[in-house]
Amino acid sequence: MKLLSLLCNVTLLAVLGYNVVEAGPLFSNSIGNSLPAMNYFSMNQNQQQHQQEEEEQYPQISSFGSKNSNNLPRKYRRGGGNISSPKLLDVATKKIESDVRGGSAAAGNVVRTMTARRMETLKLLSGGAAGTVAACITNPLEVVKTQLQSSNKAAGHPIDIAKTIFNADGVSGFFRGLPPTLIGIIPSRSAYFYAYQRMKTFLHPTLPEGSPPNAMIAGFSAGIVGNTLTSPIWMVRTRMQLLIDTAAGQRQYAGYGDAIKTIFKEEGIGGFYKGISASYWGCAEGALQFVIYEKVKSRLITRQNKQRSEDGLVPSQELSNVQYFWAAACSKCIAAVATYPHEVARTRMREQAQAGVFKYQKGMWETLGVMASEEGFKSLYSGMGVHLCKVVPNSALMFLTYEVVRGYLDQYQIVEE
């Protein structure tokens, strides 16, 4: 095997006449459309020294591709006959590909490439895919939280709410609003992370990446984009999740199609954007979360590199998956508690009319004022415990996925299509 690797290197040197093999179609390795093309660069200094030692042992090697190639020992000949350059190149290419796939030292010289469009698509979908899985798992908590936030509370404790939902609709009642969630979570989260990354890059170097102003502006902008695009989806979801009060003239929708038609008929296109002001105020939560997250991540990296320096290791800008998860969980928890009242106000603003009157339609601040005066300050934090149980692991999973995908894509060089 060592000799075969030597044959590869010498042949390539003979063909190209350089110490370094240039990247090109010859060494492109595409496996269908499932993997990006990879270009290979050969020979570090140690390999060159090893080559010289082998040439001294087998002087015939220098005649590869020439008429004297048959002077090699028979066991190094291909088929025992004349060794032509095309055959040697074929062997060399296969050897390089085999070494790279097998994880040999040649893998360290791999340069992976990807088109800009493909990279942006993967970044766009990375947050959405994780959000979809998390949303399916935590949807029962979302349904219970929505009831606790509404003015139609069946009872004051989450367990009592869960019993009411189960008695009314069975297990399926805990998955009300899941279809809109599955439809909306990918565009919402994808747009959120995509806008965040693009805004961070746009603001740099005026506001350096990782700095609080950069993270805050990028996070707020990402929230605006995500909420504007998907507000109608969340409006329909909230209406479907809320338990109705027939005594107040509210009615149960027959399905998602019926909900969309009824909202449009009775409330117009603006009905799908009720609570949008509260959603925009909630963008402060995303901005605060990103600021805390970037700060925590920066400190963890600094502490990690200090330890690596003491151990004689090179610095690294990557953290472990566990560190990413807990950094995201802590930042989300702090941000969610600090800005939680907008969640309650948004749910109230999306409720059906009671006796033909929409009680919470004057804006988020007016809604919070009415709730505080009628139900007390505590009502502004209704359902917060259930909300944290849902969003903290949900957000941590999404951030972890985002960092893992980002770290993976950073290994690739962008090439033109």
Secondary structure, DSSP 8 states (H G I E B T S, - for coil): -HHHHHHHHHHHHHHH-SSS----GGG----TTTS--EEE----HHHHHHHHHHHHH-GGGGGTTSGGGGGS-GGGSSTTS---HHHHHHHHHHHHHHHHHHT-GGGGGEEEEEEHHHHHHHHHHHHHHHHHHHHHHHHHHHHHHHHHHSS--S-SSHHHHHHHHHHHHGGGGGGTTHHHHHHHHHHHHHHHHHHHHHHHHHHTTTS-TTSHHHHHHHHHHHHHHHHHHHHHHHHHHHHHHS---GGGT----SSHHHHHHHHHHHH-GGGGGTTHHHHHHTHHHHHHHHHHHHHHHHHHHHHHHHHHHHTT----S---HHHHHHHHHHHHHHHHHHHTHHHHHHHHHTS--BTTB-SS-S-HHHHHHHHHHHH-GGGGGTTHHHHHHHHHHHHHHHHHHHHHHHHHHTTEEEE--
